[in-house]
Amino acid sequence: MAMIEQPEAPAAPAISFDDVLTAAERLRGVANRTPVLTSHTLNDLTGAEVFLKAETFQRIGAFKFRGAYNAISALDPDVRARGVVTNSSGNHAQAVALSARLFGIPATIVMPTDAPPAKIAATRGYGAEIVFYDRYTEDRAAIADRVAQERGATMIPPYDHPLVMAGNGTSALELIDEVGDLDLLLVCLGGGGLLAGSATAAKGRNPDIEIWGVEPAAGDDWAQSFAKGERVRLPQVPRTIADGQQTEAPGKLTWPTVRPLVAGIATVTDDEIRDAMRFLFERMKLVVEPSGASALAALMSGKVDGRGKRVGVTLSGGNIGVDGFCQIINQRDA
């Protein structure tokens, strides 16, 4: 049974549209301007005109570079020189590691022992130190906070940070600036950093756009929170193939930012995510990790109806090894 968080005083959104515009300037010439891809087959399947924002082609292979670099670049140079710490299952880990390397500062990453090997190898490859933990029995945030205090380093949270949210929102900003007004935007949802930034950016460009967050059905903390009107915490880390979306509760800052901007939260099964991954691989020649395919899964499965609409979809990341990709694609839920 899920647990409702203790009531909190109403909070204002953590970021504004101007924050996203400022982040875009910081990222100019550093982050990749990722491609927007289309498919006639996908349009026919969904009855929509679909625009896929392929963050798989971002530096480190995921949107996370945007938020991590924005947050680190905004630090006072003397503070930044002491290094940064974060906790992440992989994409934010790589984003912080690369951003730290670009600034020539140390980075320490708290990662779960069962993180995908490709993400662990890439994080080490960017020069970061890794501290491992068990995601099902240990508190990753507490471990990261302790490491940061011991080393005098700055904590860069994976999603619950205004500068991280604002940086992540530059993905949706680019999408809308390239293709024009959209009727509907679907965004992959874990802790809410991408959705908070994307919703802020999209509403800043078009107040009438409809926005949906998409999360795994096995970890429906956001869907339950929307239904109850307050943050709900799951009793344990959800078990799903979408490792980047294994969160237990909406963020304290992402929740008040997302809630007034988003029409709702859709949930998708692991098999629906597999179907989206397979389509992207077979028909569009794209390798997308499970978390990165969940928003498209909602559209393809009809969980969100895009018929007759211009629809933007985030493909949030592609960090998965070949063995893991094949195993996930070929496995079906019982």
Order of alpha helices (4+ residues) and beta strands (2+ residues): beta-alpha-beta-alpha-beta-alpha-alpha-beta-alpha-beta-alpha-beta-alpha-beta-alpha-alpha-beta-alpha-beta-alpha-beta-alpha-beta-alpha-alpha-beta-alpha
